[in-house]
């Protein structure tokens, strides 16, 4: 996967967290005060009346099990809206942020995820969806099963949906009204799903990029950040972001402080 290309062109995505590594002053800053607001996919009144909201705090993950045994892993600073009549009616969720969905086999109702940009529908399987309302970019990675992805709005140029199978992804950018189907490295998503982040002799810059991908955050390095090839080692088993940053402080010598 070409992470650099996707970072600059396809994924201007953050889950509302900006980590600014200020090496000049010896500090790294982690902004945890930005929040996601209710989804524009429905009105605030509709959400309050018909949905239960689940929110994942910055730098952590939250696991939910829905009434049909669908397992959902919410990533940092994500809100998921689940209909109150989920057990008896449509299985349609509203997502603002990033989540991994594992839908069991045997379902007779379609499973649908709506965001302000995309609509994803299938019957069973596993996939990760990133779509924060504060960002123009969105992605869908299918690990198992088959899902159909379409734009959540009428496009003047292209309204053709994409059908994704295991190993397929959709890259979307609303600013240029473009959605494309590609393939991705399934092993990376398998690793992410386990929750165990491993940095094995990884250069500092590569470690920063992996943490971005892992926690759905955006990291920014100044031009004079020092030796970007400094080797980082560590294994973090389902730890919140702040614990990872604390460990990196011990490795890199830089201090971290909450803004």
Secondary structure, 3 states (H helix, E strand, C coil): CCHHHHHHHHCCCCCCCEEEEECCCCEEEEECCCCCCCCCCCCHHHHHHHEEEEEECCCCCEEEECCCCCEEEECCCEEEEEECCCCCCCEEEEEEEEEEEEECCCCCCCEEEECCCEEEEEEEEEEEEEECCCCCEEEEEEEEEEEEEEECCCCCCCCCCEEECCCEEEEEEHHHCEEEEEECCHHHHHHHHHCEEEEEEEEHHHHHHHHHHHHCCEEEECCCCCCCCCEEEEEEECCCHHHHHHHHHHHHCCEEEEC
